[in-house]
Amino acid sequence: MKLHLKIWRQENKNSQGRFENYTLDDVSQDSSFLEMLDLLNEELTEKGDEPIAFDHDCREGICGMCSLVINGVAHGQNREPIKQVTVCQLHMRHFHDGETITIEPWRAQAFPALKDLIVDRTAFDIIIQAGGYVSVSTGGAAEASAIPVPKKDADVSMDAAACIGCGACVAACPNASAMLFTSAKITHLGILPQGQTERYQRVVDMVNAMDTAGFGGCTNMGECEAVCPKDISLDFIARMNGDLIKAALMGVS
């Protein structure tokens, strides 16, 4: 395959970014999107040019580091039958010979660009840290079945825990909202027996951290759910809002 690439380049967080055009020949249809970028970087390095900086780690669709906007869509999930995949699991067979592909970083105030396609997602870490910990004194490790958890609650918690924190929801949202991510992390702990002690303080603290970080508000556009590689449901946002209302009625601040 021959591809024309329009890629965002930015030297550092203080510099003015711009798009640069590249042409890449002989791209295998069986290669992944990141392997295609590896091939481009090899060519750039051989020419003595600066390679393109992009985030990646596991390349197995687990860690969420491969955060790219491809042709205007987070993770490039804009072609049938592509759904619920990360960039590293997106393969070049879903593109056409001679096609022009536009590649950008996440676009959000809370995700400042560091270099080229890499953004700083420390804001997500701050939200997680605001959730604190479970303060119940448990002593030694208990058997897994010592605390009974209804299957329905366990299933919901597991669904929420599937969130890998990639930030696609923020990149896709017109408001750059982090509600889907935050609600998944809150639900993950808040629905289990072990998470009940700090349940309402946790939701208040994590939402406050989210707002302080500069994320926008949710207006139920649904773009976040559409691009989420782990199919995190908007239902978690409704659950979080319910807990937030209860916390306010209880005087938690």
ChimeraX attribute file (.defattr): number of C-alpha atoms within 10 A of each C-alpha:
attribute: neighborCount
match mode: 1-to-1
recipient: residues
	/A:1	15
	/A:2	15
	/A:3	20
	/A:4	16
	/A:5	20
	/A:6	19
	/A:7	20
	/A:8	18
	/A:9	23
	/A:10	20
	/A:11	16
	/A:12	13
	/A:13	15
	/A:14	11
	/A:15	12
	/A:16	9
	/A:17	15
	/A:18	12
	/A:19	15
	/A:20	11
	/A:21	13
	/A:22	14
	/A:23	12
	/A:24	16
	/A:25	13
	/A:26	11
	/A:27	18
	/A:28	14
	/A:29	16
	/A:30	13
	/A:31	16
	/A:32	19
	/A:33	24
	/A:34	20
	/A:35	17
	/A:36	20
	/A:37	17
	/A:38	15
	/A:39	17
	/A:40	20
	/A:41	17
	/A:42	15
	/A:43	14
	/A:44	15
	/A:45	13
	/A:46	11
	/A:47	10
	/A:48	9
	/A:49	11
	/A:50	11
	/A:51	18
	/A:52	21
	/A:53	16
	/A:54	18
	/A:55	15
	/A:56	16
	/A:57	12
	/A:58	11
	/A:59	17
	/A:60	13
	/A:61	19
	/A:62	20
	/A:63	15
	/A:64	25
	/A:65	22
	/A:66	26
	/A:67	25
	/A:68	28
	/A:69	22
	/A:70	20
	/A:71	16
	/A:72	16
	/A:73	19
	/A:74	31
	/A:75	31
	/A:76	23
	/A:77	23
	/A:78	16
	/A:79	9
	/A:80	7
	/A:81	8
	/A:82	13
	/A:83	18
	/A:84	18
	/A:85	20
	/A:86	28
	/A:87	25
	/A:88	24
	/A:89	19
	/A:90	22
	/A:91	18
	/A:92	20
	/A:93	15
	/A:94	14
	/A:95	16
	/A:96	13
	/A:97	15
	/A:98	14
	/A:99	12
	/A:100	17
	/A:101	19
	/A:102	19
	/A:103	22
	/A:104	22
	/A:105	26
	/A:106	28
	/A:107	20
	/A:108	22
	/A:109	12
	/A:110	24
	/A:111	23
	/A:112	18
	/A:113	23
	/A:114	17
	/A:115	21
	/A:116	23
	/A:117	22
	/A:118	26
	/A:119	21
	/A:120	14
	/A:121	18
	/A:122	13
	/A:123	19
	/A:124	21
	/A:125	11
	/A:126	15
	/A:127	23
	/A:128	20
	/A:129	13
	/A:130	19
	/A:131	22
	/A:132	13
	/A:133	13
	/A:134	15
	/A:135	10
	/A:136	11
	/A:137	6
	/A:138	9
	/A:139	6
	/A:140	6
	/A:141	7
	/A:142	9
	/A:143	7
	/A:144	7
	/A:145	7
	/A:146	8
	/A:147	11
	/A:148	10
	/A:149	14
	/A:150	10
	/A:151	9
	/A:152	9
	/A:153	14
	/A:154	15
	/A:155	13
	/A:156	16
	/A:157	20
	/A:158	15
	/A:159	18
	/A:160	25
	/A:161	18
	/A:162	16
	/A:163	23
	/A:164	20
	/A:165	23
	/A:166	23
	/A:167	26
	/A:168	31
	/A:169	26
	/A:170	27
	/A:171	27
	/A:172	26
	/A:173	25
	/A:174	17
	/A:175	15
	/A:176	24
	/A:177	25
	/A:178	29
	/A:179	27
	/A:180	29
	/A:181	27
	/A:182	25
	/A:183	25
	/A:184	29
	/A:185	25
	/A:186	29
	/A:187	24
	/A:188	23
	/A:189	22
	/A:190	23
	/A:191	18
	/A:192	18
	/A:193	14
	/A:194	16
	/A:195	19
	/A:196	15
	/A:197	14
	/A:198	17
	/A:199	22
	/A:200	23
	/A:201	20
	/A:202	27
	/A:203	28
	/A:204	22
	/A:205	18
	/A:206	22
	/A:207	22
	/A:208	14
	/A:209	22
	/A:210	25
	/A:211	16
	/A:212	13
	/A:213	18
	/A:214	16
	/A:215	20
	/A:216	19
	/A:217	15
	/A:218	17
	/A:219	10
	/A:220	11
	/A:221	12
	/A:222	15
	/A:223	18
	/A:224	29
	/A:225	20
	/A:226	20
	/A:227	26
	/A:228	28
	/A:229	25
	/A:230	22
	/A:231	17
	/A:232	25
	/A:233	18
	/A:234	18
	/A:235	13
	/A:236	23
	/A:237	21
	/A:238	14
	/A:239	16
	/A:240	24
	/A:241	16
	/A:242	12
	/A:243	21
	/A:244	21
	/A:245	15
	/A:246	13
	/A:247	18
	/A:248	13
	/A:249	9
	/A:250	10
	/A:251	10
	/A:252	15
	/A:253	13
